[in-house]
Amino acid sequence: MNAAIIFIFAVLGLIVLGKLLAWPLKILIKLVINALAGGILLLLVNFVGGPFGISIAINAVTALIAGLLGLPGVVFLIIFYVLI
């Protein structure tokens, strides 16, 4: 009887632990996808915008903005480049 109760609590504990660990994993996966999309978009903007005089330097700051924000970050960088 005691073994069954311990087993039930152990399974419930594993389920709760799995839920707690899955939440940060989802955030990490979303961050990696945004970083890849932002980097590809930066390269695409530099490739396509080169003939038009639009080129965004890829450095730590622009990579961080594009990586964290994804498409809106790249749009922000383009607007910032055009205004400055």
C-alpha positions as CSV (number, residue, x, y, z in Angstrom):
1,M,0.0,0.0,0.0
2,N,2.8,2.4,0.9
3,A,4.7,1.6,-2.3
4,A,1.6,2.5,-4.4
5,I,1.2,5.9,-2.7
6,I,4.9,6.6,-3.2
7,F,4.7,5.5,-6.8
8,I,1.7,7.8,-7.4
9,F,3.5,10.8,-5.8
10,A,6.6,10.1,-7.8
11,V,4.7,10.0,-11.1
12,L,2.9,13.3,-10.2
13,G,6.2,14.8,-9.2
14,L,7.7,13.8,-12.6
15,I,4.8,15.3,-14.4
16,V,5.1,18.6,-12.5
17,L,8.8,18.6,-13.1
18,G,8.3,17.9,-16.8
19,K,5.8,20.8,-17.1
20,L,8.3,23.2,-15.3
21,L,11.1,22.2,-17.6
22,A,9.1,22.3,-20.8
23,W,8.1,25.9,-20.3
24,P,11.6,27.3,-20.5
25,L,12.4,24.9,-23.4
26,K,9.5,26.5,-25.4
27,I,10.9,29.9,-24.8
28,L,14.4,28.8,-25.8
29,I,13.2,27.2,-29.0
30,K,11.3,30.4,-29.9
31,L,14.4,32.5,-29.2
32,V,16.5,30.3,-31.4
33,I,13.9,30.5,-34.2
34,N,13.8,34.3,-33.9
35,A,17.6,34.5,-33.9
36,L,17.9,32.4,-37.1
37,A,15.1,34.3,-38.8
38,G,16.7,37.6,-37.8
39,G,20.1,36.6,-39.0
40,I,18.7,35.4,-42.4
41,L,16.7,38.6,-42.8
42,L,19.8,40.7,-42.0
43,L,21.7,38.9,-44.7
44,L,18.8,39.2,-47.1
45,V,18.5,42.9,-46.5
46,N,22.2,43.4,-47.1
47,F,22.0,41.3,-50.3
48,V,18.9,42.9,-51.7
49,G,19.5,46.4,-50.4
50,G,23.1,46.6,-51.5
51,P,22.3,48.0,-54.9
52,F,20.0,50.6,-53.3
53,G,22.6,51.7,-50.8
54,I,21.0,50.0,-47.8
55,S,23.4,47.8,-45.9
56,I,23.1,47.1,-42.2
57,A,26.4,46.2,-40.5
58,I,26.2,42.9,-38.8
59,N,27.7,43.4,-35.3
60,A,26.8,42.4,-31.8
61,V,24.1,45.1,-31.4
62,T,22.3,44.5,-34.7
63,A,22.5,40.8,-34.2
64,L,21.0,41.1,-30.7
65,I,18.2,43.3,-31.9
66,A,17.4,41.0,-34.9
67,G,17.8,37.9,-32.8
68,L,15.6,38.9,-30.0
69,L,12.9,40.6,-32.0
70,G,13.0,38.8,-35.3
71,L,11.2,40.4,-38.2
72,P,10.1,43.5,-36.2
73,G,13.7,44.0,-35.1
74,V,15.0,43.9,-38.7
75,V,12.3,46.4,-39.8
76,F,13.4,48.6,-36.9
77,L,17.0,48.4,-38.0
78,I,16.0,49.3,-41.6
79,I,13.9,52.3,-40.5
80,F,16.7,53.4,-38.2
81,Y,19.3,53.1,-41.0
82,V,17.1,55.1,-43.4
83,L,16.4,57.9,-40.8
84,I,20.1,58.2,-39.7
